[in-house]
Amino acid sequence: MCGIVAAVSRRNIVPILVQGLQRLEYRGYDSCGVAVHAASLGQSQGGLRRARSTARVSELMDQVQADQVEGGTGIAHTRWATHGAPAV
């Protein structure tokens, strides 16, 4: 079953989004992802930053930390593929 979590704040909301996904894990999923608007924290890079995984949410958190995905506005999801195979 799919799940969606979204947040807006003046601080980095990625940990909050990932925690929301962890709370949805019991529902089952085959992939997950997070996307944030980086400019909302005043970063010079700006734009959309994202991370996706076909593994557990804990793997997604590792990827988010490695890629330094941060933002103040964002959305995260879990997906149960009903059409097509899971892909990153």
N, C-alpha and C positions, 0 to 999 in steps of 0.2 A: 504494500500500500504506500502511496506517495505521501510526503509531508512537506510543508513549507514553513519557514521561520523568517521573519524580517525584523529589522530594527533600525532606528535612527537615533543618533546621539552626537555629542560633541567630543566623545572619546572613541577609541578603537572598539568597535562592536564585534569583531571577528570571534573573540572567545565566547561571547554571549550567543552568537549564531551557532557555533559548533556545539556548545552545551545544549542548545535547543535540539540539535540533530541527535545528540546522544540520548536525549529523553524520548526521541521518536524511534530509536533503534529497535525496540521490542516489537514494533509493528511489521518488521521485515522490509528489506530493500536490497537492491543489487548494485546501486551506485549512489553517489552523493556529491554535492558540490556547494561552493560558496562563491558569491560575486559581490564586490563592494566598489563604491565610488571613492577612489583614493583622494581626490581633490577635496573631499568634504572634511579632511583633517588638515588642510592647508599644505599638503605635500606638493612639491614642484612638479612631480611626474604627472599627477592627475590621472584622469581617465578611469576606465574600468579595469579592475584586477580580479582574477578568478583562480580558483583551484578546483580540480575535480578528481574523483577517485572511484574505482570499481571495487575497492576494498572496504574495510571498516571505517567508521568515522574517526577513530584514533589515527589511522593512516592519513586521512584528510588533514587532521590537525598538524601532523608532522610536515606535510607538504606546505601548509599555510605558513608555518614557522620558517621553513627552508626558503620559501619564495618571498618572505616578508610581506605577505598580503595583509594590509591594514586599511581601514576606512571607517567613516562615521555613519555611512548609509549603506545598507546591504541586505542581501537575501541569501538564504541557504535552502537546500532541498535534499530530500531522499527520493529515490525513484525505484519503482518496481516495474521493470520493462514488460509491457504487454504487447508491444510491436517492436521488433528488431532486438538485436543483442545489445547488452550494455557496452558502451565504448567511452573511452576517455577523450 
